[in-house]
Amino acid sequence: MISDSQPLKESQTMRAGPSQEDIRRHNLGALLRHVHLGGPISRAELTSKMGLNRSTIMALTSDLTAAGLVREELPRETGRAGRPSLVVRPESARVYVFAFDVGPDRLAAARVGLGGVILDRRESVRERGPFKLDELTGTLAGFARQMRRKTRPDTVCVGAAAAVSGGVRKGDGVVRFGPNLKAEEVPFGEELGRRLGLGLPVSVGNDANLAALAEHSRGIGAAVRDLIYLHGDVGIGGGIIAGGHLLGGHDGYGGEVGHMVVNPGGRACGCGSNGCLEAEVGERALLESAGRTRQRQPAEQEPPGQPREPEPPGQRGRDAVRAVVEGADRGDIMAQDALTRIGDWLGLGVANLVNIFNPEMVIFGGTLREIYLGSAAQVRTQLALHAMAPQRERLRLRTSALGDAATLVGAAELAFAHVLSDPLEVLARVTG
């Protein structure tokens, strides 16, 4: 093995350059990616964007059209004289993936067409409690079968992926840890793939990471190369895009900003630590501060060996969080005080992230969307106090454009990654 400190000698054989087939495969994927992410685009625009000549673009679009991945048609309107350039459109109704979302409170599935179009969607409530692999994968697979029965005979599924609220090991789809799902060392991707019975592997990613990718490719951060996405449900997750790429970490567990300690000795967190951003800003902290749920004593003061009692129905979840924000708007003093407290901790956490990563944009999604809108003044005050001026002076704070669909859209993009890297080979494999 040659290290960076050992330059190649003249006698060593240099690696051959890419073959014509490698170049063609790359260009097919690049063209399809333009159509998938940008929508209908003319051949002339593709020629300009890809830096290829017109005959090469024509050959590439012909190959993708013959495979049924795109179609070409005359533009609906043209203000130019002469022969108009054909417009290339994704075959959204024919080529699709299945996207799944497993959160603390819900299970969701969608059939998403090439181009990012959500064609069909199913959702159900998930009761908080132990992670029952057979039950959860059975429900999701059932959703997929329902949606597949409604498709035309000529449609083709080219991938499947799931967003999960937990740490997912890169490569095999194992959920290593998920405190809010009560999941640990769960072979989720393998089991969901078996239950789907499509002959396709199921890619799995952390929900906040995938939502960050979705906002970066299709949402409020589409033109931003450096951003941080913060996702709220029961806890707090995060996804970090730096230089246009997701920071996944060595084993795929990067972005767990919810477990950044902001208040040493503070509230107990489900990860086993104290004072994590998730513990100080998450659902339980907000609801207890607003008097919307029974105040629990610290875990170390509870009788040993006895499980914690569940909250009464209707006193937790997205609706409960939104009710606090709405109450504050109506003048509820406890709700206003709770949002002030939560906003201070959220702002401190954001300030730490801004100092470290210097993002152009911070996006608040999930329940953090409502929480941020109700506590923006506190967040900005903490940024002014604790973020260094060069890092914050051009920072933009925004809420998710994709809303509750962000995690599903991100999962769909993960599922499409294979076909975008090698369109014809993947299509031949799934239809062969």
Buried (B, 14 or more C-beta within 10 A) or exposed (E): EEEEEEEEEEEEEEEEEEEEEEEBBEBBBBBBBBBBBBBBBBBBBBBEBBEBEEEBBBBBBEBBBEBBBBBBEEEEEEEEEEEBBBBBBBBBBBBBBBBBBBBBBBBBBBBBBBBBBBBBBBBEEBEBEEBBBEEBBBBBBBBBEEBBEEBEEEBBBBBBBBBBBBBBBBEEBBBBBBBBBBBBEBBBBBBBBEBBEBEBBBBBBBBBBBBBBBBBBBBBBEEBBBBBBBBBBBBBBBBBBBEEEBBBBEEBBBBBBBBBBBBEEBBBBBBEBBBBBBBBBBBBBBBBBBBBBEEBEEEEEEEEEEEEEEBEEEBBBBEBBBBBBEBBEEEBEBBBBBBBBBBBBBBBBBBBBBBEBBBBBBBBBBBBBBBBEBBBEBBBBBBEEBBEEEBBEEBEBBBBBBEBBBBBBBBBBBBBBBBBBBBBBBBEBBEE
